[in-house]
Amino acid sequence: MNLRKLIIICLFFLCFFTGNSANAGQLYERVAEFPNWESKPILNEAEGDLIYPKWMAGEWQVTSTLVEMVAPLAPEIVTPGFESNRQYLNQPITFNVRFFPAKNKLINVNFPFPQSLKVLNNSARKTDNIVGDRAFNGFNIAKAVLGEKAVLSVKVDPKNPNRQITFLDNDNQLLSTVTLRGSETPSFDEFVSTEIVQQIFQSETSIYLNEVETTTAYQAKFNAKYPKKVDKINANQITAIYLSPQDPDYFQAENQPVSLYRYQLKLQPIKTVKN
């Protein structure tokens, strides 16, 4: 797998993997300020999973279209594959994703003696928190970008939903770790999320590292007759690529994004979950 395809999968892979929710704030404004991004946003350390609004529960068919791309530090610094990515402008791709109520998990309680106790925290019951099916979503996105035969599987760390590995053909692997996260709810029908992910692509001959920020602003369109039913979701998504400390241009970039990509997303319901 060449580096150009790696960059592409890095971008799309974060579509639905992007703290506590707050009202409109810096993330909402950040979307409006595109492409004038000069630094990373202020985010919290990623703990647990990303919680989505209840109206995103269900399975959706997504159409994602790259509509704009910017290299803020060009011509001095341009990421590998940036120019070749222009062929994907205005070329929609489709894939399915799903979101569901999270289940409570077993809690390990350690006592000051050799035995340990696992306390059942209503593990069979669903909570009100809506989370993404990371393995299902990641697998479908990767196949849509790279092709059916190029992607073998996606595995999520059972102890940490913020870590996952994509197994690719020719013994290639992509390890993604969410490190920082933030989200906002500007209004009942809007949701903005941001995640920063450290990515390591490993092949038999090389290792490539980078850091990717994905900020997505979702807006639900509710049915006029049935107010709780969502007819569709539109989203404006921006992906920023940052250099890793191992890159020779790291200090020149000074925490600024070296590539920016803006996508338009359209989510059509396949199967919804009653709230």
C-alpha positions as CSV (number, residue, x, y, z in Angstrom):
1,M,0.0,0.0,0.0
2,N,1.5,3.3,-1.0
3,L,1.6,6.5,1.0
4,R,-1.0,8.3,-1.0
5,K,-3.6,5.6,-0.1
6,L,-2.5,5.8,3.5
7,I,-3.2,9.5,3.7
8,I,-6.6,8.9,2.1
9,I,-7.6,6.3,4.7
10,C,-6.3,8.4,7.5
11,L,-8.7,11.2,6.4
12,F,-11.8,9.1,5.9
13,F,-11.2,6.8,8.9
14,L,-11.9,9.6,11.3
15,C,-15.3,10.5,10.0
16,F,-17.2,9.1,12.9
17,F,-14.6,8.7,15.6
18,T,-14.3,12.4,16.4
19,G,-15.3,14.8,27.0
20,N,-18.2,16.2,28.1
21,S,-20.6,18.0,25.9
22,A,-20.9,21.8,26.1
23,N,-22.9,24.5,24.4
24,A,-21.7,26.5,21.4
25,G,-18.1,27.5,21.8
26,Q,-14.7,27.3,20.2
27,L,-15.4,24.2,18.1
28,Y,-18.5,25.8,16.5
29,E,-16.5,28.9,15.8
30,R,-13.6,26.8,14.5
31,V,-15.7,25.4,11.7
32,A,-16.8,28.9,10.7
33,E,-13.2,30.0,10.7
34,F,-12.0,27.4,8.1
35,P,-9.5,27.6,6.5
36,N,-7.9,30.1,8.9
37,W,-6.6,27.5,11.3
38,E,-3.3,28.5,12.9
39,S,-3.1,26.0,15.8
40,K,-4.8,23.1,17.5
41,P,-8.0,23.6,19.5
42,I,-8.0,23.3,23.3
43,L,-9.3,19.9,24.1
44,N,-9.6,17.5,27.0
45,E,-7.8,14.2,27.3
46,A,-9.8,11.4,25.6
47,E,-11.4,9.2,28.3
48,G,-14.1,6.6,27.6
49,D,-16.0,6.9,24.3
50,L,-17.4,9.8,22.3
51,I,-21.0,10.3,23.2
52,Y,-23.4,11.3,20.4
53,P,-26.8,12.9,20.6
54,K,-29.8,10.5,20.8
55,W,-31.0,11.5,17.3
56,M,-28.0,9.8,15.8
57,A,-29.0,6.3,17.1
58,G,-29.5,3.8,14.3
59,E,-27.9,2.8,11.0
60,W,-27.2,5.3,8.3
61,Q,-26.0,5.4,4.7
62,V,-23.3,8.0,4.4
63,T,-22.4,10.0,1.3
64,S,-19.0,11.8,1.8
65,T,-17.7,14.3,-0.7
66,L,-14.4,16.1,-0.6
67,V,-15.2,19.7,-1.6
68,E,-12.2,21.7,-0.6
69,M,-8.5,21.2,0.2
70,V,-5.8,23.6,1.4
71,A,-2.1,23.4,2.0
72,P,-1.6,26.4,4.4
73,L,2.2,26.2,4.4
74,A,2.8,25.5,0.7
75,P,5.0,25.6,-1.1
76,E,7.5,25.2,1.8
77,I,5.7,22.3,3.4
78,V,3.3,20.0,1.6
79,T,2.3,16.5,2.9
80,P,2.9,13.4,0.8
81,G,0.0,12.7,-1.6
82,F,-1.6,16.1,-1.2
83,E,-1.6,17.0,-4.9
84,S,-2.7,13.6,-6.0
85,N,-5.6,13.8,-3.6
86,R,-7.1,16.4,-5.9
87,Q,-8.5,13.6,-8.1
88,Y,-11.0,12.9,-5.2
89,L,-12.5,16.4,-5.2
90,N,-16.3,16.3,-5.8
91,Q,-16.1,12.4,-6.0
92,P,-18.7,11.1,-3.5
93,I,-18.2,7.8,-1.7
94,T,-20.8,5.9,0.2
95,F,-20.7,3.5,3.2
96,N,-22.8,2.5,6.2
97,V,-22.3,3.4,9.8
98,R,-24.3,2.7,13.0
99,F,-24.7,4.1,16.5
100,F,-26.4,2.5,19.4
101,P,-27.0,2.8,23.2
102,A,-23.9,1.8,25.1
103,K,-24.0,-1.0,27.6
104,N,-22.6,-0.7,31.1
105,K,-19.6,-2.9,31.7
106,L,-18.1,-5.0,34.5
107,I,-16.1,-3.0,37.0
108,N,-12.9,-4.5,38.5
109,V,-12.7,-3.8,42.2
110,N,-9.4,-4.6,43.8
111,F,-9.2,-5.4,47.5
112,P,-6.2,-5.5,49.8
113,F,-6.1,-9.3,49.5
114,P,-5.3,-11.8,46.7
115,Q,-8.8,-12.0,45.4
116,S,-10.4,-9.4,43.2
117,L,-14.1,-8.9,42.6
118,K,-15.9,-8.0,39.4
119,V,-19.0,-6.0,40.2
120,L,-21.8,-6.3,37.8
121,N,-22.8,-2.7,37.0
122,N,-26.1,-3.5,35.2
123,S,-24.1,-4.8,32.3
124,A,-27.1,-6.3,30.6
125,R,-28.9,-2.9,30.5
126,K,-28.5,-0.2,27.9
127,T,-27.6,3.3,29.0
128,D,-28.8,6.6,27.5
129,N,-25.4,7.2,26.0
130,I,-25.2,6.8,22.2
131,V,-21.8,5.6,20.9
132,G,-20.5,4.6,17.5
133,D,-19.8,1.0,16.5
134,R,-16.2,1.6,15.9
135,A,-15.2,-1.8,14.4
136,F,-18.2,-1.8,12.0
137,N,-17.9,1.8,11.0
138,G,-14.1,1.7,10.6
139,F,-14.3,-1.5,8.5
140,N,-16.9,0.0,6.1
141,I,-15.1,3.3,5.7
142,A,-11.8,1.6,5.0
143,K,-13.4,-0.7,2.4
144,A,-15.1,2.2,0.7
145,V,-11.8,4.0,0.4
146,L,-9.3,1.2,-0.3
147,G,-11.5,-1.5,-1.8
148,E,-12.9,-4.8,-0.6
149,K,-9.7,-6.8,-0.8
150,A,-7.4,-4.3,0.7
151,V,-9.0,-4.4,4.2
152,L,-8.9,-7.5,6.3
153,S,-10.4,-6.4,9.6
154,V,-10.7,-3.7,12.2
155,K,-10.1,-4.5,15.9
156,V,-10.9,-2.2,18.8
157,D,-9.0,-2.6,22.0
158,P,-11.6,-4.2,24.4
159,K,-10.1,-2.2,27.3
160,N,-9.9,1.1,25.5
161,P,-12.4,2.3,22.8
162,N,-9.9,5.0,21.8
163,R,-7.4,2.5,20.4
164,Q,-7.9,0.4,17.3
165,I,-6.0,-1.5,14.6
166,T,-6.8,-1.8,11.0
167,F,-5.3,-4.9,9.4
168,L,-4.6,-4.3,5.7
169,D,-3.3,-6.5,2.9
170,N,0.4,-7.3,2.5
171,D,0.9,-7.3,6.3
172,N,0.3,-3.6,6.7
173,Q,-1.3,-2.2,9.8
174,L,-2.7,1.2,10.9
175,L,-2.8,1.9,14.6
176,S,-5.1,4.8,15.6
177,T,-5.2,6.2,19.1
178,V,-7.6,9.1,20.1
179,T,-5.6,11.3,22.5
180,L,-7.8,14.5,22.8
181,R,-11.5,15.1,22.4
182,G,-14.2,17.8,22.7
183,S,-17.8,18.2,21.8
184,E,-20.5,20.9,21.8
185,T,-24.3,21.1,21.5
186,P,-25.1,24.5,20.0
187,S,-28.8,23.6,19.8
188,F,-31.1,20.6,20.1
189,D,-30.6,19.7,16.4
190,E,-26.8,20.5,16.2
191,F,-23.7,18.6,17.4
192,V,-20.1,19.4,17.0
193,S,-17.3,17.0,17.8
194,T,-13.5,17.2,17.6
195,E,-10.9,14.4,18.0
196,I,-7.2,14.4,17.6
197,V,-5.7,11.0,16.7
198,Q,-2.2,9.8,16.6
199,Q,-1.7,7.3,13.7
200,I,1.1,4.9,13.0
201,F,1.2,3.1,9.7
202,Q,3.5,0.1,9.7
203,S,4.6,-2.0,6.8
204,E,7.4,-4.5,6.4
205,T,9.8,-1.8,5.3
206,S,8.7,1.4,6.9
207,I,6.8,3.3,9.7
208,Y,4.9,6.5,9.0
209,L,3.5,8.7,11.9
210,N,1.2,11.7,11.9
211,E,-1.4,13.4,13.9
212,V,-4.9,14.1,12.6
213,E,-7.7,16.4,13.8
214,T,-11.2,15.9,12.7
215,T,-13.9,18.4,13.5
216,T,-17.4,17.7,12.4
217,A,-20.6,19.8,12.7
218,Y,-23.8,17.7,12.4
219,Q,-27.3,19.1,11.9
220,A,-30.4,16.9,12.0
221,K,-33.5,17.6,9.9
222,F,-36.6,16.4,11.8
223,N,-39.8,15.2,10.2
224,A,-42.5,17.8,10.2
225,K,-45.3,15.3,11.0
226,Y,-43.3,13.1,13.5
227,P,-41.0,15.5,15.4
228,K,-38.9,12.8,17.0
229,K,-38.1,11.2,13.6
230,V,-34.9,12.3,11.8
231,D,-35.3,12.4,8.0
232,K,-31.6,13.1,7.4
233,I,-28.4,14.5,8.9
234,N,-26.1,16.9,7.1
235,A,-22.6,17.5,8.3
236,N,-19.6,19.8,7.5
237,Q,-16.4,18.0,8.3
238,I,-12.8,19.3,8.4
239,T,-9.7,17.2,8.7
240,A,-6.4,18.8,9.6
241,I,-3.0,17.0,9.2
242,Y,-0.2,17.9,11.6
243,L,3.4,16.7,11.4
244,S,4.8,14.3,14.0
245,P,8.0,15.3,16.0
246,Q,9.9,12.8,13.8
247,D,9.3,14.9,10.7
248,P,12.2,17.1,9.7
249,D,9.8,20.0,9.1
250,Y,8.1,19.7,12.5
251,F,9.6,22.8,14.1
252,Q,9.0,24.9,11.0
253,A,5.3,24.0,11.1
254,E,5.0,25.1,14.7
255,N,1.8,23.3,15.6
256,Q,0.1,24.6,12.5
257,P,-1.8,22.2,10.2
258,V,0.0,21.4,7.0
259,S,-3.0,20.1,5.1
260,L,-6.7,20.8,5.4
261,Y,-9.6,18.9,3.8
262,R,-13.3,19.8,4.0
263,Y,-16.0,17.3,3.3
264,Q,-19.8,17.4,3.0
265,L,-21.6,14.5,4.6
266,K,-25.1,13.4,4.1
267,L,-26.6,10.7,6.3
268,Q,-29.8,8.9,5.3
269,P,-31.5,6.6,7.8
270,I,-31.5,2.9,7.1
271,K,-32.7,1.7,10.5
272,T,-33.4,4.0,13.4
273,V,-33.6,3.3,17.1
274,K,-36.5,4.5,19.1
275,N,-35.5,6.8,22.0
